[in-house]
Amino acid sequence: MNTESTRVKVTSGLANVEFNVRSISRRGSYLVVRDGDGAGMATVVYVSAQDIVAALKALLASPAALLLVLTAPFRRKDLGPSVAGSNIWHDDLNNPWL
């Protein structure tokens, strides 16, 4: 089993969530994405077949995004910060102590 994980950041109007993808498996008609063990609450994401189709359509509609996905295995791992404001501990929206 591959123990390597991939860092993912999800930003929405409800919350900013950062987790490490530990595994992706199938359960019935869903893909189940689980985070790495250890830090914080366990995160499990269920992705339906309709969501997968919608994501693929969106990916195919964006040549730049498709190019990124196709070339990702050949890119260097450390490309610097991925998104502005990516540090959730300094996000004043979700951190009432700031």
VMD Tcl script that draws the C-alpha trace (Angstrom):
set ca {
  {0.00 0.00 0.00}
  {1.24 3.47 -0.89}
  {1.62 5.58 2.26}
  {2.44 8.81 0.43}
  {-0.14 11.54 0.91}
  {-1.09 14.62 -1.06}
  {-1.98 17.94 0.52}
  {-5.35 19.42 -0.49}
  {-6.90 22.77 0.45}
  {-10.62 23.38 0.08}
  {-11.86 26.95 0.45}
  {-15.58 27.69 0.60}
  {-18.00 30.13 2.17}
  {-18.50 27.70 5.05}
  {-14.94 26.77 5.95}
  {-11.34 26.47 4.90}
  {-10.18 22.88 5.17}
  {-6.66 21.62 4.63}
  {-5.97 17.88 4.68}
  {-3.65 15.23 3.32}
  {-5.15 12.66 0.96}
  {-4.08 9.30 2.34}
  {-6.29 7.01 0.28}
  {-8.96 6.93 -2.40}
  {-11.23 3.90 -2.60}
  {-14.61 2.91 -3.96}
  {-17.67 2.30 -1.81}
  {-20.74 1.48 -3.88}
  {-21.24 4.29 -6.38}
  {-18.93 6.72 -4.51}
  {-15.23 7.46 -4.45}
  {-14.16 7.79 -0.82}
  {-11.24 10.13 -0.12}
  {-9.70 9.79 3.36}
  {-7.16 12.05 5.00}
  {-3.93 11.10 6.73}
  {-3.99 9.93 10.32}
  {-2.93 12.20 13.12}
  {-3.55 15.93 12.97}
  {-7.03 17.21 13.68}
  {-10.38 15.65 12.95}
  {-10.62 12.79 10.48}
  {-11.81 13.95 7.07}
  {-13.72 11.69 4.70}
  {-15.04 13.00 1.37}
  {-17.64 11.07 -0.64}
  {-17.64 11.90 -4.36}
  {-20.62 10.75 -6.44}
  {-20.49 9.62 -10.06}
  {-22.36 12.80 -11.06}
  {-19.73 14.92 -9.30}
  {-16.96 13.07 -11.14}
  {-18.65 13.64 -14.51}
  {-19.19 17.33 -13.71}
  {-15.54 17.71 -12.67}
  {-14.32 16.00 -15.86}
  {-16.54 18.26 -18.00}
  {-15.18 21.33 -16.21}
  {-11.62 20.05 -16.67}
  {-12.12 19.43 -20.39}
  {-13.65 22.91 -20.78}
  {-10.46 24.52 -19.48}
  {-7.38 23.87 -21.65}
  {-5.08 25.38 -19.01}
  {-6.46 23.13 -16.25}
  {-6.27 20.07 -18.48}
  {-2.65 20.89 -19.34}
  {-1.81 21.21 -15.64}
  {-3.35 17.78 -14.89}
  {-1.57 16.12 -17.81}
  {1.83 17.61 -16.96}
  {1.58 17.32 -13.15}
  {3.57 14.05 -12.92}
  {6.50 15.77 -14.64}
  {6.54 18.94 -12.55}
  {8.86 19.58 -9.61}
  {7.28 18.92 -6.23}
  {8.18 22.21 -4.52}
  {6.60 25.03 -6.54}
  {6.18 27.44 -3.63}
  {2.91 28.69 -2.14}
  {-0.14 27.39 -3.98}
  {-2.69 30.06 -3.15}
  {-2.64 33.45 -1.50}
  {-3.77 33.21 2.09}
  {-3.15 29.49 2.21}
  {-2.24 29.49 5.90}
  {-5.53 28.75 7.69}
  {-4.05 29.72 11.07}
  {-3.82 33.33 9.89}
  {-7.27 33.44 8.33}
  {-9.26 35.99 10.35}
  {-12.56 34.71 8.94}
  {-12.13 31.27 10.55}
  {-9.95 32.23 13.49}
  {-11.81 34.32 16.09}
  {-8.59 34.82 18.14}
  {-7.05 37.13 15.55}
}
mol new
graphics top color blue
foreach p $ca { graphics top sphere $p radius 0.5 }
foreach p [lrange $ca 0 end-1] q [lrange $ca 1 end] { graphics top cylinder $p $q radius 0.2 }
display resetview
